Amino acid sequence: MKIIHGKTLEEWKRDNPNLHTIMETEETFWRNPKYKDFEEAVSKLSITLADVKEAEERLIRFAPYLIKAFPETEEANGVIESRTIRIPKMKKAMENHYKMQVNQEVFLKADNLLPISGSIKARGGIYEVLKYAERIAIDNGMLSYDDDYSILTNKSFGELFSQYSIAVGSTGNLGLSIGIISAKLGFNVFVHMSADAKEWKKDLLKEKGVTVIEYNSDYSKAVTEGRRQAQANENMHFIDDENSKDLFLGYAVAALRLQKQLEELGIVVDEENPLFVYLPCGVGGGPGGVAFGLKLIFKDSVHCFFAEPTHSPAMLLGLLTGLHEKVSVQDFDIDNVTEADGLAVGRPSGFVGKLLEELISGVYTVEDEHLFQLLTMLVDTENINLEPSALAGFPGVIHIINQPDFQYPHATHLVWATGGSMLPEKMKKENYEKGKSYRKNKT
């Protein structure tokens, strides 16, 4: 008889009815029974809005450097940010696809177009590297907070940073963001990649001068090895996607910017006009940071939901069982094999899960075929091409309009598009054709 953390499988299923469909890798929608009002939940936490604003100020200091080092950021004055856009044609296609009326507005947060690395990871990953670089430069007497940070492009800084290294474990997008910014600054960079990482992401990193170390195993192995490498080198900084407060705060800054964008779009967010946000989730750092920032800004007027592949429901199992990082999908005989490579994580971040345990409204899972169908629909309707994992947010809209206690006539739905602009054209075409084939078969 199989024992999972002190309980039999039958006992787990008895206490958690959702486990039946989760273990069958069927699409599942789970409402968080531990969810609490914002003020009650946040009173127990140590991270504050002041921490998020400090991170925002650091990014503002770095804007002159980013403009000089990455000219594509000049138009946005060195701010790494994406647009929030209406997608009425996709909404109409979803209504036809799901045979359901969506009476509220649906928006897309286009993080697939974020400059430098084209995914949500450009937020937290780049932020943590910049913070590390700032500390080294200040400690060495070469930089002060009052300086024009564009001086960081000077050769002397590259020589300084070349004495230091950065390591990270990644399924792909975090490695890209950290590899690109770290190599540009002059660091030695080591990206430990899991077996599901796409070949083009590895190739791009190598082109940038990054050392890519590959494993025939999943994300957890890549992280473990990256952490081990850094522990053996005092001048090596390990960026820990599972536990990093700096990564988390870099992601959370998105909430401050989204607040301004929604105001510019004329979108009111309050008790009568709530905001529902759908975030694709792997280990949890990116969506967790964004969700936390949104809760700090909008409090009880925002509901955040994580979306995971049916074969990699790591955060769902961590929250549902209360075991967080102590449980893996393999414990429940789920294989963690998905084409949504950015979400192919078998064990969630305990740091994120515990922090959001009473703030996240729920989690749902999506089949790979479903992701590809949505991918093709979005190209056909809005001419927006995302990587498969970035489509996971869309079914959340349908889940929520089916929930009796979430019936708000003037709610706003926001789907977070987490990556896709850097996909090679060949892969975009292959993904599109695959989605087309799945849609044809469904018809």
C-alpha positions in Angstrom: 0.0 0.0 0.0 1.4 3.4 -1.0 1.9 5.9 1.8 2.3 9.5 0.8 3.5 11.7 3.6 2.0 9.6 6.3 -1.4 8.9 4.6 -2.6 6.3 2.2 -3.7 7.4 -1.3 -7.3 6.5 -0.3 -7.1 8.8 2.7 -5.8 11.6 0.6 -8.7 11.1 -1.9 -11.2 11.0 0.9 -10.0 14.3 2.3 -9.5 15.9 -1.1 -12.2 14.9 -3.6 -10.4 16.9 -6.4 -7.6 14.4 -6.3 -9.6 12.0 -8.4 -9.6 14.2 -11.4 -6.1 15.6 -10.7 -4.6 12.2 -10.7 -6.5 11.2 -13.9 -4.9 14.3 -15.4 -8.3 15.7 -16.2 -9.0 19.4 -16.2 -9.8 20.6 -12.7 -11.0 23.8 -11.1 -10.1 24.2 -7.4 -11.4 27.1 -5.2 -9.0 27.8 -2.3 -10.9 27.0 1.0 -8.2 28.9 3.0 -8.8 32.1 1.1 -9.2 35.1 3.5 -10.0 38.8 3.4 -6.9 40.8 2.4 -6.3 42.6 5.7 -6.5 39.4 7.7 -4.2 37.4 5.4 -1.6 40.1 4.9 -1.2 40.9 8.6 0.7 37.7 9.0 3.2 38.4 6.2 6.6 40.2 6.3 6.8 41.5 2.7 5.1 44.9 2.3 4.1 47.5 -0.3 7.2 49.5 0.7 9.4 46.6 -0.4 7.7 46.6 -3.8 8.1 50.3 -4.2 11.8 50.0 -3.3 12.2 47.5 -6.1 10.4 49.9 -8.5 12.8 52.7 -7.5 15.8 50.5 -8.2 14.4 49.7 -11.7 14.0 53.4 -12.3 17.7 54.0 -11.4 18.7 51.4 -13.9 16.5 52.8 -16.7 19.4 54.9 -18.3 21.6 51.8 -18.3 18.9 49.7 -20.0 18.3 52.3 -22.7 22.0 52.3 -23.5 22.5 48.5 -23.3 19.2 47.5 -24.9 18.0 50.2 -27.3 14.7 48.5 -27.7 13.8 49.8 -24.2 14.3 53.5 -25.3 10.7 54.0 -26.4 9.5 53.1 -22.9 12.3 55.2 -21.3 14.1 52.2 -20.1 11.1 50.6 -18.4 10.6 46.9 -18.9 6.9 46.8 -19.3 4.1 45.4 -21.5 0.8 46.8 -22.8 -2.6 45.7 -21.5 -4.8 45.3 -24.5 -8.5 44.5 -25.3 -9.0 41.3 -27.3 -12.7 41.5 -28.4 -12.2 39.1 -31.4 -10.6 36.4 -29.2 -13.5 36.9 -26.7 -16.0 36.3 -29.4 -14.1 33.2 -30.6 -14.1 31.9 -27.0 -17.8 32.4 -26.8 -18.3 30.3 -29.9 -15.8 27.7 -28.8 -17.2 27.2 -25.2 -20.8 27.9 -26.2 -21.0 30.5 -23.5 -21.7 34.2 -23.3 -18.9 36.4 -21.8 -20.6 39.7 -20.9 -17.6 41.4 -19.3 -14.4 42.8 -21.0 -11.4 40.5 -21.5 -7.9 42.0 -21.6 -4.5 40.5 -22.4 -1.4 41.5 -20.4 1.2 41.2 -23.2 4.2 40.0 -21.3 5.1 38.0 -24.4 6.3 41.3 -25.8 8.4 42.4 -22.8 11.7 43.8 -24.1 15.1 42.0 -23.7 13.8 38.4 -23.1 10.1 38.3 -24.3 8.5 36.7 -21.2 7.3 37.4 -17.7 10.7 36.3 -16.5 12.1 39.6 -17.8 10.6 41.2 -14.7 12.0 39.2 -11.8 15.0 37.6 -13.4 16.4 40.9 -14.8 15.6 42.7 -11.5 17.6 40.3 -9.4 20.6 40.5 -11.6 20.5 44.3 -11.6 20.3 44.4 -7.8 23.3 42.1 -7.5 25.3 44.2 -10.0 24.3 47.4 -8.1 25.6 45.9 -4.8 28.9 44.8 -6.3 29.5 48.2 -8.0 28.6 50.1 -4.8 30.7 47.9 -2.6 33.7 48.4 -4.9 33.3 52.2 -4.7 32.4 52.5 -8.5 28.8 53.5 -8.2 26.5 55.6 -6.0 22.7 55.9 -6.0 23.0 59.4 -7.4 24.9 58.4 -10.5 23.6 58.1 -14.0 23.5 54.3 -14.2 24.3 54.4 -17.9 28.0 54.4 -16.8 27.5 50.7 -16.1 28.0 50.1 -19.9 31.6 51.3 -19.4 34.4 48.7 -19.9 35.6 49.1 -16.3 32.3 47.7 -15.0 32.4 44.7 -17.4 35.9 44.0 -16.0 34.6 44.2 -12.5 31.6 41.9 -13.1 33.7 39.4 -15.0 35.2 38.5 -11.6 31.8 37.2 -10.5 29.4 34.5 -11.7 25.6 33.9 -11.7 23.9 30.5 -11.7 20.3 29.5 -12.2 18.1 26.4 -12.8 15.5 26.8 -15.4 13.0 25.2 -17.8 13.8 28.0 -20.2 12.4 31.5 -19.9 14.0 32.4 -16.5 17.3 31.1 -17.9 16.9 33.3 -21.0 16.2 36.5 -19.0 19.1 36.0 -16.6 21.5 34.8 -19.2 20.9 37.7 -21.5 21.2 40.5 -18.9 24.0 38.8 -17.0 26.1 38.3 -20.1 25.5 41.9 -21.2 26.8 43.2 -17.9 29.9 41.0 -18.1 29.1 38.2 -15.5 30.1 34.6 -16.1 26.7 32.9 -16.4 25.7 29.2 -15.9 22.2 28.2 -16.7 21.2 24.7 -15.6 18.5 23.5 -17.9 15.9 20.7 -17.4 15.2 18.1 -20.0 12.0 19.8 -21.2 13.7 23.1 -22.0 13.4 23.9 -25.7 16.5 23.6 -27.9 16.1 27.1 -29.4 16.3 28.6 -25.9 19.6 26.7 -25.2 21.0 27.8 -28.5 20.2 31.4 -28.0 21.8 31.4 -24.6 25.0 29.8 -26.0 25.1 32.5 -28.7 25.1 35.1 -25.9 28.1 33.5 -24.3 26.2 31.7 -21.5 27.4 28.3 -20.3 24.4 25.9 -20.6 24.4 22.7 -18.5 21.8 20.2 -19.6 20.1 17.4 -17.6 18.0 14.4 -18.6 15.8 15.2 -15.7 13.1 17.7 -14.6 13.3 21.2 -13.2 14.1 20.2 -9.6 17.4 18.6 -10.7 18.5 21.7 -12.6 17.8 23.9 -9.5 19.5 21.5 -7.2 22.7 21.4 -9.3 22.7 25.2 -9.8 22.4 25.7 -6.1 25.2 23.2 -5.4 27.5 24.9 -7.9 27.0 28.3 -6.3 27.6 27.0 -2.8 31.1 26.0 -3.9 32.0 29.5 -5.2 31.9 32.6 -3.0 31.8 34.9 -6.0 28.9 33.1 -7.6 25.3 34.2 -7.0 22.5 31.6 -7.3 19.2 33.0 -8.4 16.7 30.7 -6.7 13.4 30.6 -8.5 11.9 28.6 -5.6 12.9 30.9 -2.7 14.1 34.3 -3.9 12.6 37.3 -2.3 14.3 39.6 -4.9 12.8 37.7 -7.9 9.4 37.8 -6.2 9.6 41.6 -5.7 10.8 42.2 -9.3 7.6 40.4 -10.5 5.4 42.3 -7.9 6.4 45.7 -9.5 4.1 44.7 -12.4 1.1 45.5 -10.1 2.1 49.2 -9.7 2.4 49.6 -13.5 -0.9 47.7 -14.2 -2.7 50.0 -11.8 -1.7 53.0 -14.0 -2.6 51.2 -17.2 -6.1 50.3 -16.0 -6.7 53.9 -15.0 -5.6 55.0 -18.5 -8.0 52.5 -20.0 -10.8 53.8 -17.9 -11.2 50.5 -16.0 -12.5 50.8 -12.5 -11.4 48.2 -10.0 -13.4 48.2 -6.7 -15.9 46.0 -4.8 -18.6 46.2 -7.4 -16.1 46.0 -10.3 -13.7 43.3 -9.4 -10.6 42.3 -11.4 -10.1 38.6 -12.2 -6.5 37.7 -13.2 -5.4 34.4 -14.7 -1.7 33.5 -14.4 0.1 30.5 -15.9 2.1 28.9 -13.1 5.2 26.7 -13.0 7.2 26.8 -9.8 5.2 29.8 -8.7 7.7 32.7 -8.5 6.5 34.8 -11.5 2.7 34.4 -11.0 3.1 34.5 -7.2 5.0 37.8 -7.3 2.4 39.4 -9.7 -0.5 38.1 -7.6 1.0 39.3 -4.4 1.6 42.8 -5.9 -2.0 42.9 -7.2 -3.4 42.0 -3.8 -1.3 44.8 -2.2 -2.8 47.3 -4.6 -6.4 46.1 -5.2 -6.9 44.1 -2.0 -10.2 42.3 -1.9 -11.2 43.7 -5.3 -8.8 41.4 -7.2 -9.0 37.6 -7.5 -6.0 35.8 -8.8 -6.0 32.3 -10.2 -3.0 30.1 -11.1 -3.2 27.9 -14.3 -1.2 24.7 -14.6 -0.9 21.8 -17.1 -2.9 18.7 -16.2 0.4 16.8 -16.1 2.2 19.3 -13.9 -0.2 20.5 -11.2 2.6 21.2 -8.7 1.3 24.4 -7.1 -2.3 22.9 -7.0 -1.1 19.9 -5.1 1.1 22.0 -2.8 -1.8 24.2 -1.8 -4.5 21.5 -1.8 -2.4 19.2 0.5 -0.9 22.0 2.5 2.5 20.3 2.0 3.8 22.9 -0.4 7.4 22.1 -1.5 7.3 18.8 0.4 5.0 17.3 -2.2 5.6 16.5 -5.9 3.3 15.5 -8.7 5.2 12.2 -8.9 4.1 11.5 -5.3 0.6 11.2 -6.8 1.7 9.2 -9.9 1.5 12.2 -12.3 4.3 12.3 -14.8 5.1 16.0 -15.2 5.3 15.6 -19.0 3.9 18.6 -20.9 4.5 20.6 -24.0 4.0 23.7 -21.9 7.7 23.7 -21.1 7.7 26.9 -18.9 5.2 25.2 -16.6 6.8 21.7 -16.5 7.5 21.8 -12.7 7.0 18.8 -10.4 7.5 20.5 -7.1 6.2 24.0 -6.2 7.9 26.9 -4.4 7.2 26.6 -0.7 8.1 30.2 -0.3 5.4 31.3 -2.7 2.8 28.7 -1.7 3.0 29.6 2.0 3.0 33.4 1.3 -0.1 33.1 -0.9 -1.9 30.4 1.0 -4.7 32.7 2.1 -4.5 35.2 -0.8 -4.8 33.1 -3.9 -8.4 32.5 -5.0 -7.9 29.2 -6.7 -6.0 27.0 -9.2 -7.1 25.2 -12.3 -5.5 22.8 -14.8 -5.4 22.8 -18.6 -4.7 20.0 -21.1 -2.0 20.5 -23.6 -4.4 20.0 -26.5 -6.6 22.8 -25.1 -3.5 25.1 -25.0 -2.8 24.5 -28.6 -6.4 25.1 -29.6 -6.4 28.4 -27.9 -3.0 29.3 -29.4 -4.5 28.9 -32.9 -7.6 30.8 -32.0 -5.6 33.8 -30.7 -3.5 33.9 -33.9 -6.6 33.7 -36.1 -8.5 36.4 -34.2 -5.9 38.9 -32.9 -2.8 37.9 -34.7 -1.0 37.3 -31.4 1.4 34.4 -31.2 2.2 33.0 -27.8 4.1 30.0 -26.6 1.8 27.1 -25.5 2.2 27.7 -21.8 1.2 31.3 -22.1 -2.3 30.3 -23.2 -3.1 28.7 -19.9 -4.8 31.8 -18.6 -7.7 31.8 -21.1 -9.9 29.0 -19.7 -10.0 30.8 -16.4 -12.4 33.3 -17.8 -14.9 30.5 -18.5 -14.4 28.9 -15.1 -15.2 32.1 -13.4 -18.3 33.0 -15.3 -19.6 29.6 -14.3 -19.1 30.3 -10.5 -22.4 31.4 -9.0 -20.7 33.6 -6.3 -18.6 35.4 -8.9 -21.4 36.9 -10.9 -20.4 40.6 -11.3 -21.9 42.4 -14.4 -19.0 44.9 -14.5 -16.0 42.6 -13.7 -12.9 42.8 -15.7 -10.9 39.6 -16.8 -7.2 39.8 -17.4 -5.3 37.0 -19.0 -1.5 37.1 -18.4 0.4 36.2 -21.6 3.7 35.1 -20.1 5.8 34.5 -23.2 6.2 33.9 -26.9 7.7 36.7 -28.9 11.2 35.1 -29.1 9.9 31.8 -30.5 11.5 30.9 -33.8 9.2 31.4 -36.8 9.4 27.7 -37.6 8.2 26.8 -34.1 5.4 29.3 -34.2 4.2 27.7 -37.4 4.4 24.2 -36.0 2.5 25.2 -32.8 -0.2 26.9 -35.0 -0.6 23.8 -37.2 -0.8 21.5 -34.2 -3.6 23.7 -32.7 -5.4 23.7 -36.0 -5.3 20.0 -36.1 -6.6 19.6 -32.5 -9.5 22.1 -33.3 -10.4 20.1 -36.5 -10.5 16.9 -34.5 -12.6 18.4 -31.8 -15.1 19.7 -34.5 
